[in-house]
């Protein structure tokens, strides 16, 4: 992959799928305007999140050189200069915010402030909040929740309280699981590659991942059987998707403990079990919603 494209981390765009959840669970996929708004928001988040990744790589380039995998990133390895990276980040940021505010003739978001909040949140994260134990993961989760709100409030849909709660628990689980994987990766030259990892321990992170995984399963299960959900979707059988969620969580924990997994995007795209159960869950949901 060319270094400039690699710098954008296109494999991470799968995380922006959170923007499209509103279309599915709000039964809005048949509405042309909402569909266009959601797809525009998805592209905008891809551009803005890539700008954030480039910014993070600029800030962390010295620390990344001490990491066994991150040392191969374009900036840390010296394949891309600071000037080119900064120009690329600015271009992506302007294009993403332009889409969010409807400057290019495409449907604008009804809540463009969500995109600005995402940028400001990540600036604060990069400049110091990423070193605050536990809060660092909550900020990562907040970034996912802003995506979720961009795909609901941003297209004129009110998100279900259960769905918001489940989304929060899931993103916290993924964040703590990522830290669990990172804490086992040694740095080189006796230099720690992430200061906050000194505040975590494998046992503590195991407790956090277990707690948030259980909370994810419980909140999703309660969502599927709530009267509001049954009335909205017109089916009491959404509960049949719970085994898919349970299997996915357990498979992810297995990969985390036995295979050194951790990055949600790479795990979902590389593990056939996670790919298969995600596809099965999606097909079941679409089939149930279609009646």
TAFEN-V793073 format. One line per field, one symbol per residue. ss: DSSP state (h for helix, s for strand, l for the rest). psi: psi as a letter, one per 40 degrees, with the letter a starting at -180 (. if undefined). A space follows every 10 residues. Layout:
ss: ???
psi: ???
//
This chain:
ss: llhhhhhllh hhhhhhhhhh hhhhhlllll lhhhhhhhhh hhhhhhhhhh hhhhhhhhhh hhhhllsllh hhlhhhhlll lhhhhhhhhh hhhhhhhhhh llllllllll llhhhhhhhh hhhhhhhlhh hlllhhhhhh hhhhhhhhhh llhhhlllll hhhhhhhhhh hhhhhhhhhh hhhlllslll llllhhhhhl lhhhhhhhhh hhhhhhhhhh hhhhhlhhhh hhhlllhhhh hhhhhhhhhh hhhhhhhhll lllhhhhhhh lhhhhhhhhh hhhhhhhhhl l
psi: hidddddegd deeddeddde ddddeefede hddddddddd dddddddddd ddddddddde ddddeehdde eeidddeeeh iddddddddd dddddddddd efefeihiie gedddddddd ddddddedee ehiddddddd dddddddddd ecdeefihii dddddddddd dddddddddd ddeehiiiff hhehddddei iddddddddd dddddddddd ddddeidddd ddefieeede eddddddddd ddddddddef idhddddded hddddddddd ddddddddde .
//
